[in-house]
Amino acid sequence: MRALLSATVLSLSLTAAAAQVPSFDMSPERNSASPSQPDGSTAPKSSPLPQLFAAPPESLRHYLLQSPTLRLQGETAVRQWAFNLTAAEAASAARFILEYTNAITVAPEASRLTVSINNAKLIEETPRGAEYAVQRLFEVPEGMLKPGRNTIRVHAQQRHRTDCSIDSTFELWTDLQAENTYLDFDTPGAGLMRSSSDIATVGVGADGVTRMRIVVPSLGRQAPPRTLLQLAQTLALATGAANTAYSFSSSLPASAARGELVVLVGTTADLSRLAAVDADAASRTSAFIRLPEGGQALTVSAADWPGIANAIRQLADATIPPVRETPHAEAKGATRISFSELGVSAQQFSGRRFVTGFEIGMPADFYAGNYGKARIYLDAAYSSDVLPGGSFNVTINGQLATTVPITKSGGAVLQEYPIRIPMRHFRPGKNTVEFEALLPTKADTVCAPGATANETPRFALFGTSELVIPEFARAKRVPDLAATAALGFPYAGSAETVDLVLAQEDGLTLSAAATVLGKLAQASGAPIRFETVEPGSITEGHHAILVGAMGSLPPDMLSKIELAAAPEGENGIERLDDKNLEFWQQRVRPGRVLGWFSGASEWLKRNFDLDLTTARLLPASEPERQLPSTTDIFLYQSADTADDTVRTIVSAGSAAQLANGAEAIALQDNWAKVGGILSYHDTLEDEMLAVEPKAARFLSISPLSFTNLRLVMTNWLASNFVLYSLILLVMAVTVGLLTNALLGSLGRSHDDEASDEDGI
C-alpha cells in the first residue's frame, strides 16, 4: 500500500512538472470580481505584462493576427491564415507570445485551446482567461518555422460550466488579442528585408493592419499619379495583405513600425537631397535603407519619372507570383466536390452544437439568383441519444440558407443524405458555407454535474460528404459590386485600359484610390491597366473608376445619390424616444386588407419562394437614394447603355472622410460585404451595407449555347414572374381559342346531327 501511494505521488509530481516545462504562465493571481458584459457574460480583466521576463522590443516582434481581436465562439471554432517570414527569422530561435481572454462560462477542465504552425502542434492547454487576460510564452521548436509562407491554425474546443442547453453554446468565446500575440526572435535584425522578395514579410501591425506609407518628395508637382497608383497595386500584390491602409506624404518619417512599409519614390536627384539616403541607394532602381530611429524604407528611383515607372514594372516582375493562388475551390460550372477536398476532414463531436465550414468560389458571370438548388450529400451519423427537435442548418455568407429537422429518434447513419440549398444564396467570388448540427439529448435536459465534460461522441461527420453545384447560367450583369469587389469585374482583364478619374490629386484622394485599386488588383490577381483622365474626358467604350469627394465630382454622375445632413442632437444623431417609437408602431400596423396581403405574401414566399414585393410587369428604374448622415464612404456602380461600359464611383462627403472611409472598407470583413448597386460604410454601426439594384442589364451572355440561353431565360423569367405568368395566361388562352376553332372547322355541323336524329 505504501509503495502504491509513493508511486502515485511520484507519478502526479512528474505529471505536474512535465506540464510546466513547455511554457511560462504570465498571468497574475486571479480576483473574483469581474465586470459584466452586455451579452450577460463576465469579462476578464486586463492585466499588465508580468515581469517574468522582459518584453521584447517591437523590432523583434512579428505580429500574427489580422484583426485587433480574433474571436473563437461556440463549442468548436477554427481559424487558419498565412504569414510570411524572412530567412533570418525562420533560422532564428523564436518564442510564441499569446494573450487571450475567455468567457467566464467556459469550463477549463473540459475545454482546450490549440495552436498549430505548419500543421505541427505548438500549444494545447486549458483556457484560463476567465477573469484576467492570460499572457503565455512558448518556445518554438527548431525547424517549425520556414522562410516565406507559413500557416497558423487556432482551434478552440469549449464547454459550458453549468448549462447544457444549445442556446448556452453562444455564450462560449475566447478572444485572442493582436497587440500581445506575436513571434519574438532572438536574432537582432532578423525581420529586416534584404531583397524585393522579402516585401511579403512586412506583416501586420498590432492592430492587424498593414500600412503602406508612400513618401514622394515631389508630391503634387512632377510626380504623376498614375505611376504612384501603379506602385500601390504592386505593393498590394507583393504583400498579399488582407487589411491595408495607404497614405501619401512628401516627408520621410524617422522610423517605421512593425507591419508598416515605408516606400520612398522619386528621381535620383530628389532622393540624393535626403540625409537618410546614401549615394548607392539613390542610384539603384530599388533598395532598402535604414531609417534613423529604427525600421526600414524601400527606395524606388530612376533618373526621371518614365524610368521610375519602368523600375516599378521590374519590382512587379520580381515580387508578384506568376500564377495566382486561390485559397478556396472554384465552381466554374457543374461541380461535385467532397468535403475533404474542401478542407473539412472527418471528425467526431461530443457537444451540443457542431459547426464547421469551407469556402467555394463562383465566377464573375455567375447568374443563378432566382432558380436552381445546390445540394449537400451528407455522410454523417448521430447517436441514439440525440432527440428529435435538433436540426442540420446550412448558412451561406452569414445568411441561413436551409434547415433540415431531425425527426427520427434512435440515431442514424446517413449516407448521401440530400440537403437542398437555393442557389440565390451564392454570389460571385468567394462564398463562405457553414454547416451546423444542433444535437439535443435527454441528458442535456437533466444537466447533471459534469455533464458538459462528457466526451462520448454524439455526432460524426465524414469527409466523403459532398457539395454538388448544378449547371448554372453564365451572364455578365451590371450593376454588381459584389463581382467587382470579389473578382475585379469588369476591370480585370479588360481589353481596353480603364479610365481612372481623380477629382483631386492630393494625398487624401490618392490614398483612397490606392486602396480601391489595390483591393481590385488582389481580387483579380494582377494589376488593373488604367490611365488617369479628366472627369469630362472619359473615353467612349472604356470602363471607368471615379474617386473623389462628392463636391469635386461632376454632379450628373451622382444625380441619384444624396448624402443626408447630420441632424442636430447628441453626436449628430437623432434618437427616438419611447413616445415617438409607440407612435410609429401604431402608424405602421397594417389594416385588415394590408394584413391579408402581407400574410399571403409571406405564404407564397415560404412555400413557393415568390416575393410579391418584387413583383412588377415592366422593368423598374433606379430611384434616387439618400444615404444616412453617418455614412463616411460609398461605392456606386452604373452602366452606360450607349457603349456597354461600367462606371464605379468611390466618394464621400469630404476628402478626409474619403481617406478614412477607404481604410475602413479595406478591412477584409467590410470588403466582403460590398455588393449590389450601392454599398456604404455606416460609422454608427461600423459595418458595410449594400443596396440591391431595382433593375440590371446584361453586358454579355457567354457561351451562346442552347443550354446556357435556356438557363439565362429560366433565371430571368423567375425574377420577373408576373410577366412570366401573363405569358403563360396568354399562351393558355391562345391555345384554347385555337383548339375551339379547330374543332369547329373539323367537327360535324348542327344540321348533320339533326339528320342523324331523324334517321335520314
C-alpha atoms as one frame of an Amber mdcrd trajectory, in Angstrom:
protein
   0.000   0.000   0.000   2.832   2.385   0.936   4.633   1.512  -2.310   1.461
   2.176  -4.291   0.959   5.522  -2.533   4.581   6.511  -3.171   4.274   5.588
  -6.822   1.077   7.600  -7.140   2.628  10.684  -5.535   5.691  10.357  -7.758
   3.519   9.996 -10.852   1.472  13.077 -10.007   4.643  15.059  -9.258   6.185
  14.100 -12.578   2.943  14.972 -14.412   2.797  18.403 -12.773   6.443  19.030
 -13.574   6.010  17.978 -17.182   3.027  20.277 -17.558   5.180  23.248 -16.527
   8.115  22.621 -18.866   6.825  23.807 -22.285   5.638  27.276 -21.282   5.682
  30.047 -18.725   2.403  31.239 -17.221   2.499  35.021 -17.380  -0.834  35.623
 -15.690  -1.105  37.009 -12.136  -3.284  35.563  -9.424  -6.987  35.853 -10.115
  -9.505  38.107  -8.467 -13.089  37.019  -8.083 -14.539  40.384  -9.091 -15.274
  40.803 -12.806 -17.395  43.352 -14.642 -20.475  42.216 -16.508 -20.726  42.398
 -20.312 -23.744  43.369 -22.420 -24.203  39.754 -23.526 -24.516  38.646 -19.920
 -21.080  37.077 -19.718 -18.351  38.232 -17.413 -15.379  39.981 -18.953 -11.862
  39.077 -17.968  -9.856  41.916 -16.518  -6.906  43.265 -18.406  -3.622  42.906
 -16.605  -0.201  44.464 -17.235   2.613  42.382 -18.656   4.043  40.451 -15.696
   7.762  40.850 -15.123   8.542  37.148 -15.531  10.717  38.209 -18.469  11.491
  41.445 -20.274   9.044  42.182 -23.085  10.956  42.242 -26.384  11.285  45.497
 -28.327   8.861  45.905 -31.196  11.667  45.499 -33.733  11.998  41.840 -32.724
   8.275  41.107 -32.877   6.310  39.641 -35.752   2.609  40.224 -35.110   0.279
  37.484 -36.297  -3.405  38.383 -36.021  -5.240  40.080 -38.903  -7.641  41.990
 -36.670  -7.328  43.679 -33.249  -9.216  40.762 -31.692  -9.774  37.266 -33.029
 -12.898  35.699 -31.501 -13.379  31.929 -31.323 -17.042  31.361 -30.486 -19.090
  28.275 -29.777 -18.241  24.754 -28.707 -15.839  24.327 -31.599 -14.188  27.073
 -33.635 -11.254  27.010 -36.052  -9.384  29.852 -37.760  -6.462  29.462 -40.163
  -4.399  32.014 -42.080  -0.925  32.562 -43.551   2.039  34.761 -42.648   5.489
  35.240 -44.201   8.957  35.207 -42.610  12.410  36.195 -43.783  15.126  33.554
 -43.987  16.786  35.064 -40.900  13.562  34.883 -38.899  12.993  31.249 -39.855
  16.541  30.350 -38.793  16.453  32.266 -35.508  15.460  30.866 -32.148  11.920
  32.089 -31.501   9.204  32.245 -28.915   5.463  32.463 -29.428   3.730  35.026
 -27.199  -0.018  34.621 -26.795  -2.573  36.769 -24.988  -6.189  35.721 -24.692
  -9.304  36.106 -22.618 -12.316  33.842 -22.456 -15.873  33.924 -21.163 -16.321
  33.007 -17.514 -18.810  30.364 -18.678 -16.023  28.339 -20.326 -15.201  25.291
 -18.199 -11.397  24.910 -18.186 -11.444  21.227 -17.247 -13.493  20.369 -20.351
 -12.063  22.886 -22.844  -8.931  23.101 -24.973  -7.121  25.834 -26.872  -4.768
  24.552 -29.583  -2.358  26.468 -31.826  -0.519  24.781 -34.710   2.061  26.208
 -37.091   2.651  24.492 -40.437   0.471  21.569 -39.272   2.667  20.960 -36.214
   1.071  21.419 -32.798   2.714  24.177 -30.754   0.198  24.751 -27.939  -2.531
  22.722 -26.308  -3.809  23.980 -22.990  -6.915  24.632 -20.974  -8.196  28.226
 -21.352  -7.675  30.155 -18.125  -8.544  33.739 -19.062 -11.951  33.971 -17.403
 -11.016  36.742 -15.000  -7.722  38.160 -16.264  -6.120  38.373 -19.681  -3.714
  35.449 -19.811  -0.304  36.064 -21.393   1.731  32.995 -22.258   5.176  32.306
 -23.695   6.062  29.147 -25.631   9.381  28.128 -27.110   9.097  27.395 -30.842
  10.818  24.104 -31.718  13.671  24.324 -34.193  12.541  23.671 -37.763   8.872
  24.522 -37.189   9.172  27.867 -38.981  10.307  28.185 -42.591  11.293  31.038
 -44.912   8.439  32.506 -46.909   4.867  31.331 -46.406   3.812  29.757 -43.093
   0.345  28.822 -41.869  -1.097  29.145 -38.386  -4.196  27.347 -37.146  -6.069
  28.124 -33.928  -8.679  25.677 -32.624 -10.883  26.214 -29.591 -12.926  23.404
 -28.077 -15.149  24.930 -25.375 -17.759  23.575 -22.986 -20.093  25.439 -20.639
 -19.558  25.314 -16.892 -23.156  24.734 -15.829 -25.603  24.982 -18.745 -26.264
  22.097 -21.148 -28.688  23.873 -23.490 -27.896  24.630 -27.108 -28.544  28.335
 -26.501 -25.778  28.405 -23.907 -23.186  27.470 -26.538 -23.446  31.018 -27.911
 -22.078  32.277 -24.578 -18.774  30.486 -25.129 -15.913  32.526 -26.575 -12.186
  33.014 -26.436 -10.618  36.247 -27.695  -7.019  36.426 -28.880  -5.522  39.919
 -28.576  -3.379  41.082 -31.509  -1.255  43.539 -29.549   0.289  40.788 -27.438
   0.155  37.837 -29.828   3.343  37.603 -31.866   6.573  35.773 -32.599   9.684
  37.034 -30.785  13.067  36.314 -32.389  16.477  36.126 -30.730  18.449  37.408
 -33.723  18.573  41.225 -33.868  17.547  42.473 -37.290  16.061  39.126 -38.300
  12.994  40.875 -39.677  14.944  43.277 -41.895  14.099  42.994 -45.588  17.154
  42.475 -47.764  15.689  41.895 -51.223  12.454  42.617 -53.057  11.276  39.047
 -52.379  11.145  39.956 -48.673   8.404  42.586 -49.163   5.777  39.947 -48.380
   7.289  39.583 -44.887   6.308  43.115 -43.824   3.439  41.502 -41.874   0.842
  43.369 -39.855   0.865  45.856 -37.019  -0.528  45.460 -33.535  -3.993  46.285
 -34.926  -3.874  43.646 -37.676  -3.414  46.216 -40.480  -0.554  46.502 -42.974
   0.248  50.175 -43.575   1.808  51.431 -46.817   3.399  54.854 -46.324   4.394
  56.135 -49.760   6.744  59.095 -49.499   7.081  61.290 -52.604   9.323  64.374
 -52.245   7.732  65.915 -55.367   4.141  65.004 -54.408   1.676  67.376 -56.072
   4.302  68.674 -58.523   6.167  66.483 -61.023   5.047  63.113 -59.581   2.421
  61.580 -61.930  -0.494  59.994 -60.011  -0.667  57.110 -62.483   2.859  55.964
 -61.578   2.200  56.252 -57.849  -1.001  54.217 -58.114   0.741  51.559 -60.200
   3.186  51.277 -57.307   0.275  50.906 -54.880  -1.094  47.962 -56.890   2.337
  46.342 -56.980   2.671  46.614 -53.202  -0.818  45.177 -52.675   0.021  42.117
 -54.777   3.553  41.741 -53.377   2.439  41.774 -49.732  -0.881  39.963 -50.178
  -2.056  41.823 -47.070  -5.668  41.192 -46.088  -6.095  44.611 -44.430  -4.274
  47.586 -45.924  -4.079  51.317 -45.313  -2.323  53.701 -47.722  -1.009  57.179
 -47.093   0.925  59.637 -49.271   3.243  62.345 -47.972   6.264  64.355 -49.063
   8.416  63.925 -45.921  10.317  60.815 -44.855   9.445  59.539 -41.352  12.194
  58.972 -38.805  11.151  55.361 -38.158   8.868  52.566 -39.316   6.829  50.359
 -37.008   6.202  46.642 -37.436   3.641  45.982 -40.136   4.472  49.283 -41.809
   6.131  49.513 -45.222   7.688  52.897 -45.984   8.376  53.400 -49.700  10.412
  56.377 -50.855   9.700  57.250 -54.518  11.425  59.911 -56.556  14.107  60.805
 -59.043  17.752  60.240 -58.237  18.120  63.981 -57.706  15.175  64.075 -55.277
  16.492  61.189 -53.184  20.069  62.477 -53.129  18.926  65.514 -51.149  17.762
  63.340 -48.235  20.284  62.628 -45.484  18.865  59.105 -44.887  19.584  58.031
 -48.488  23.174  57.310 -49.455  24.509  57.706 -52.984  24.367  53.957 -53.694
  20.664  53.646 -52.753  19.767  56.810 -54.701  21.354  55.419 -57.851  19.650
  51.999 -57.729  16.159  51.262 -59.056  15.200  49.722 -55.706  16.995  49.261
 -52.408  16.349  49.082 -48.669  17.728  51.775 -46.363  17.746  52.045 -42.565
  15.758  54.870 -41.007  17.429  56.992 -38.302  15.229  55.849 -35.408  14.567
  52.259 -36.455  12.964  50.336 -39.260  13.475  50.430 -42.988  12.334  52.160
 -46.141  12.227  50.823 -49.686  13.563  53.246 -52.275  12.304  53.267 -55.864
  14.161  55.690 -58.100  15.487  56.483 -61.569  16.761  59.486 -63.483  13.224
  60.586 -64.421   9.599  59.544 -63.899   9.357  57.332 -67.022  12.376  55.492
 -65.604  10.617  55.191 -62.230   7.590  53.660 -63.973   9.942  51.121 -65.530
  11.509  50.432 -62.099   8.032  49.726 -60.714   7.405  47.231 -63.529  10.683
  45.497 -62.651   9.628  45.404 -58.996   6.296  43.867 -60.004   8.033  41.188
 -62.091  10.248  40.299 -59.121   7.543  40.199 -56.430   4.178  39.274 -57.972
   3.660  35.490 -58.315   3.186  34.497 -61.978   0.312  32.182 -61.083  -2.486
  33.349 -58.836  -3.044  31.079 -55.852  -6.679  30.692 -54.849  -7.144  29.603
 -51.214 -10.543  28.069 -51.974 -12.119  25.727 -54.513 -13.863  27.281 -57.512
 -17.010  26.211 -59.326 -16.950  27.263 -62.980 -19.929  25.121 -63.891 -21.493
  21.899 -62.671 -19.254  20.827 -59.767 -19.126  17.856 -57.413 -16.512  18.082
 -54.687 -16.011  16.235 -51.416 -15.722  17.883 -48.014 -12.195  16.525 -47.626
 -11.186  18.339 -50.825 -12.751  21.491 -49.364 -10.591  21.176 -46.256 -13.199
  19.588 -43.956 -11.837  16.319 -42.598 -13.697  13.506 -40.868 -14.354  14.299
 -37.217 -16.360  13.240 -34.171 -18.119  15.626 -31.816 -19.408  15.254 -28.266
 -21.042  18.665 -27.754 -24.428  20.181 -28.469 -23.796  22.486 -31.443 -21.338
  21.364 -34.077 -20.101  23.945 -36.603 -17.688  23.600 -39.493 -17.271  25.386
 -42.779 -15.491  25.847 -46.080 -15.208  28.298 -48.956 -16.289  27.916 -52.589
 -15.737  30.456 -55.362 -18.153  31.425 -58.134 -17.169  33.144 -61.406 -17.846
  36.820 -62.137 -20.627  35.917 -64.614 -22.451  33.651 -62.168 -26.197  34.184
 -62.793 -28.462  31.957 -60.737 -30.092  34.169 -58.179 -33.677  33.053 -58.713
 -33.708  29.405 -59.646 -31.992  26.099 -59.044 -30.739  24.321 -55.956 -27.321
  23.121 -54.929 -27.089  20.069 -52.703 -25.003  18.746 -49.880 -24.935  14.945
 -49.899 -24.252  14.359 -46.240 -22.326  11.369 -44.945 -22.722  11.533 -41.175
 -24.069   9.753 -38.127 -25.714  10.755 -34.882 -26.080   8.613 -31.777 -29.231
   7.149 -30.274 -29.051   9.790 -27.518 -29.921  12.599 -29.942 -33.586  13.556
 -29.672 -35.970  14.732 -32.387 -36.041  18.506 -32.406 -32.464  19.029 -33.475
 -31.559  20.080 -36.990 -28.912  20.431 -39.664 -28.501  24.041 -40.794 -26.554
  25.487 -43.708 -25.529  29.145 -43.671 -24.034  30.912 -46.709 -22.311  34.274
 -46.395 -23.880  34.786 -42.989 -27.456  34.078 -44.154 -29.416  30.962 -43.181
 -29.938  29.035 -46.439 -31.739  25.883 -45.304 -32.773  23.875 -42.243 -33.395
  20.126 -42.110 -35.038  18.970 -38.858 -34.019  15.766 -37.103 -37.282  13.836
 -36.725 -36.052  10.289 -36.158 -35.077   9.011 -32.723 -32.733   6.121 -32.020
 -29.793   7.511 -34.016 -28.994   7.144 -37.683 -26.196   6.638 -40.144 -26.721
   8.984 -43.081 -25.295   8.133 -46.483 -25.605  10.736 -49.245 -28.456  12.375
 -47.362 -29.570  15.289 -49.596 -29.746  18.823 -48.177 -31.056  21.302 -50.743
 -29.673  24.852 -50.865 -31.281  27.574 -53.028 -28.707  28.949 -55.448 -29.770
  32.528 -54.708 -27.616  32.486 -51.584 -24.424  32.261 -53.635 -22.708  35.291
 -55.164 -19.759  35.911 -57.500 -16.406  35.424 -55.824 -15.735  33.698 -52.517
 -18.686  32.187 -50.660 -18.395  31.056 -47.046 -20.504  27.972 -46.299 -21.104
  26.848 -42.706 -22.648  23.537 -41.707 -24.233  23.395 -38.256 -25.704  20.430
 -36.380 -27.912  21.030 -33.333 -27.864  17.870 -31.206 -30.087  17.922 -28.090
 -30.232  14.895 -25.801 -32.217  13.896 -22.726 -29.053  14.279 -20.650 -28.959
  17.956 -21.638 -32.367  18.468 -20.077 -31.237  16.881 -16.798 -27.825  18.599
 -16.967 -26.242  16.666 -14.135 -22.981  17.965 -12.638 -20.110  17.274 -15.024
 -22.436  16.556 -17.953 -20.845  19.231 -20.127 -17.483  17.449 -19.819 -18.853
  14.165 -21.194 -16.698  13.260 -24.197 -18.899  10.476 -25.567 -19.401  11.318
 -29.283 -22.942  12.103 -30.330 -22.196  13.143 -33.921 -19.728  12.203 -36.647
 -19.126  13.973 -39.951 -17.286  12.139 -42.717 -15.034  13.722 -45.326 -16.857
  11.811 -48.074 -19.769  14.251 -47.767 -20.096  16.216 -50.993 -21.170  19.627
 -52.250 -22.890  19.474 -55.635 -23.345  22.655 -57.677 -25.659  22.242 -60.690
 -25.043  23.800 -64.085 -25.832  27.497 -63.794 -26.313  30.359 -66.213 -23.304
  32.398 -67.290 -24.106  36.046 -67.979 -22.235  39.242 -67.108 -24.652  41.664
 -65.443 -24.312  45.163 -64.112 -24.509  46.775 -61.668 -22.864  44.145 -59.491
 -20.412  45.496 -56.931 -20.077  42.014 -55.435 -18.399  40.757 -58.615 -16.271
  43.910 -58.729 -15.042  43.569 -55.146 -14.509  39.812 -55.273 -13.053  39.363
 -58.754 -12.301  42.817 -60.167 -15.128  42.566 -62.728 -15.304  44.172 -65.302
 -11.915  45.865 -64.900  -9.764  42.748 -64.587  -8.551  41.588 -67.978 -10.374
  44.380 -69.803  -9.334  44.653 -73.466  -9.225  48.426 -73.126  -7.449  50.363
 -70.411  -9.659  51.591 -67.577 -10.183  55.331 -67.263  -9.377  56.499 -63.732
 -10.811  59.861 -62.708  -9.267  61.564 -59.669 -11.361  64.509 -58.530  -8.208
  65.958 -56.976  -4.568  64.879 -56.976  -3.964  65.478 -53.277  -2.671  62.883
 -50.808  -6.111  62.060 -49.372  -7.673  61.283 -52.758  -4.595  59.303 -53.798
  -4.861  57.263 -50.587  -8.467  56.297 -51.354  -7.659  55.489 -54.977  -4.666
  53.376 -53.911  -6.880  51.399 -51.528  -9.509  50.642 -54.171  -7.022  49.785
 -56.916  -5.004  47.651 -54.505  -8.074  45.652 -53.475  -9.158  45.220 -57.113
  -5.655  44.058 -58.061  -5.712  41.467 -55.269  -9.194  40.354 -56.323  -8.160
  39.832 -59.935  -4.639  38.545 -59.233  -2.970  41.129 -61.491  -2.647  44.913
 -61.729  -5.561  46.792 -63.286  -4.485  48.517 -66.511  -5.609  52.133 -66.288
  -4.968  55.684 -67.468  -5.779  58.812 -65.477  -8.193  61.167 -67.268 -10.118
  64.334 -66.508 -13.743  63.973 -65.282 -15.192  65.108 -68.606 -12.780  63.111
 -70.773 -13.867  59.501 -70.191 -13.148  57.598 -73.393 -16.080  56.044 -75.211
 -16.003  52.267 -74.857 -13.776  52.316 -71.769 -14.828  51.240 -68.287 -14.188
  53.895 -65.652 -13.482  54.319 -61.939 -14.083  57.714 -60.350 -12.609  58.657
 -56.960 -13.236  61.886 -55.116 -15.326  63.865 -52.660 -18.934  64.489 -53.747
 -18.396  68.199 -54.276 -15.445  67.553 -56.574 -17.101  65.107 -58.979 -19.434
  66.142 -61.846 -22.964  66.499 -60.386 -24.596  64.469 -63.171 -22.601  61.383
 -62.146 -24.110  61.480 -58.639 -27.594  62.654 -59.585 -29.249  59.660 -57.911
 -27.208  59.809 -54.677 -27.742  62.254 -51.847 -25.976  62.351 -48.506 -28.305
  63.339 -45.660 -27.248  66.234 -43.476 -26.407  65.339 -39.892 -29.410  66.175
 -37.670 -28.992  68.146 -34.505 -28.607  66.180 -31.304 -26.090  64.174 -29.380
 -23.202  63.147 -31.657 -25.208  64.477 -34.581 -27.640  61.545 -34.349 -31.330
  61.975 -33.693 -32.727  59.297 -31.426 -36.379  58.296 -30.996 -37.883  58.396
 -27.525 -40.486  55.887 -26.330 -43.395  58.157 -27.284 -42.211  58.540 -30.864
 -41.477  54.825 -31.111 -45.010  53.939 -29.970 -46.449  56.495 -32.399 -44.661
  54.945 -35.350 -45.519  51.411 -34.284 -49.185  52.368 -34.429 -48.785  54.035
 -37.803 -47.127  51.047 -39.476 -49.535  48.461 -38.043 -51.307  47.083 -41.166
 -55.077  47.166 -41.645 -57.222  44.152 -42.497 -56.614  44.278 -46.260 -52.940
  45.019 -45.950 -52.646  42.362 -43.277 -54.223  39.784 -45.598 -51.888  40.824
 -48.408 -48.883  40.613 -46.093 -49.932  37.141 -44.924 -50.455  35.970 -48.499
 -47.051  37.345 -49.476 -45.364  35.507 -46.605 -47.176  32.272 -47.533 -46.075
  32.500 -51.174 -42.509  33.274 -50.173 -42.417  30.426 -47.658 -43.972  27.772
 -49.891 -43.120  28.831 -53.439 -40.152  31.188 -52.969 -42.102  34.059 -54.570
 -41.626  37.560 -53.199 -44.604  39.806 -54.061 -42.649  42.884 -53.022 -40.501
  42.397 -56.128 -43.457  41.801 -58.429 -43.508  44.106 -61.461 -44.719  43.986
 -65.034 -42.270  46.413 -66.639 -38.581  46.886 -65.820 -38.094  49.246 -62.898
 -35.957  52.368 -62.998 -33.386  53.126 -60.345 -34.767  55.595 -57.783 -32.868
  58.377 -56.098 -31.314  57.223 -52.848 -30.444  59.160 -49.724 -27.593  57.855
 -47.619 -27.670  58.327 -43.839 -25.632  61.138 -42.358 -23.417  58.566 -40.611
 -22.010  57.433 -43.984 -18.313  58.178 -44.450 -17.720  56.477 -47.840 -19.810
  54.769 -50.507 -19.393  52.890 -53.787 -21.950  53.326 -56.562 -21.998  51.484
 -59.894 -23.868  52.257 -63.091 -23.800  51.152 -66.722 -23.665  53.324 -69.808
 -26.300  51.891 -72.138 -24.733  53.564 -75.181 -21.495  51.568 -75.192 -21.976
  48.847 -72.559 -19.398  50.263 -70.176 -19.387  50.307 -66.389 -18.633  53.211
 -64.071 -17.829  52.715 -60.401 -17.797  55.794 -58.199 -15.952  55.893 -54.863
 -16.943  59.005 -52.968 -17.637  60.640 -49.601 -18.759  63.927 -48.149 -15.181
  65.260 -47.896 -11.640  64.278 -48.844 -10.847  63.437 -45.194 -13.889  61.156
 -44.968 -12.854  59.590 -48.274  -9.404  58.624 -46.986 -10.642  57.436 -43.583
 -13.530  55.540 -45.127 -11.233  53.849 -47.637  -9.188  52.457 -44.749 -12.388
  51.127 -43.177 -13.717  49.390 -46.294 -10.286  47.863 -46.990 -10.705  45.629
 -43.928 -11.436  42.139 -45.194 -14.711  41.761 -43.267 -16.071  45.005 -44.746
 -14.783  44.410 -48.267 -16.505  41.010 -48.351 -19.867  42.765 -47.822 -19.569
  45.094 -50.819 -22.332  44.332 -53.318 -25.400  45.459 -55.224 -25.630  48.814
 -56.946 -24.665  50.801 -53.849 -22.524  49.933 -50.823 -21.737  52.312 -47.988
 -19.933  52.267 -44.666 -22.022  53.296 -41.678 -19.783  54.741 -38.975 -22.505
  54.401 -36.330 -22.644  50.607 -36.647 -19.157  50.283 -38.159 -20.382  47.999
 -40.916 -20.855  47.835 -44.668 -24.389  47.894 -46.026 -25.408  47.018 -49.591
 -28.425  48.069 -51.676 -29.542  45.743 -54.462 -30.485  47.254 -57.848 -34.091
  47.524 -58.985 -33.029  46.546 -62.489 -29.905  45.090 -64.051 -28.745  44.643
 -67.605 -26.551  42.140 -69.394 -23.151  43.117 -70.735 -22.742  39.752 -72.409
 -24.043  36.181 -72.398 -21.400  33.560 -72.971 -21.322  30.847 -74.157 -24.115
  31.324 -76.698 -25.257  27.727 -76.377 -28.816  26.454 -76.140 -28.200  25.186
 -72.609 -26.812  28.486 -71.348 -29.509  30.556 -73.064 -32.169  28.303 -71.541
 -30.663  28.778 -68.078 -30.433  32.551 -68.547 -34.088  32.718 -69.630 -35.109
  30.496 -66.721 -33.445  32.810 -64.232 -34.763  35.969 -65.906 -38.353  34.703
 -66.012 -38.092  33.528 -62.394 -37.131  37.057 -61.345 -39.919  38.551 -63.495
 -42.642  36.071 -62.545 -45.536  38.490 -63.185 -44.574  38.769 -66.831 -43.971
  35.022 -66.897 -47.483  34.410 -65.526 -49.006  36.749 -68.120 -47.152  34.950
 -70.912 -48.479  31.618 -69.656 -52.003  33.057 -69.422 -51.857  34.455 -72.948
 -50.494  31.164 -74.265 -53.227  29.200 -72.480 -55.987  31.462 -73.843 -54.475
  31.298 -77.334 -54.274  27.510 -77.257 -57.889  27.359 -76.057 -59.145  29.628
 -78.847 -57.175  27.759 -81.497 -58.458  24.425 -80.224 -62.046  25.650 -80.288
 -61.619  26.981 -83.826 -60.017  23.755 -84.983 -62.763  21.604 -83.522 -65.384
  23.895 -85.035 -63.948  23.513 -88.519 -63.369  19.766 -88.346 -66.418  18.631
 -86.339 -69.933  17.887 -87.672 -72.470  20.692 -88.066 -75.743  21.027 -86.133
 -77.735  20.121 -89.265 -75.823  16.856 -89.604 -76.658  15.958 -86.023 -80.369
  16.706 -86.654 -80.381  14.470 -89.737 -78.979  11.602 -87.687 -81.761  12.020
 -85.150 -84.456  11.878 -87.905 -82.993   8.676 -89.248 -82.176  10.031 -92.675
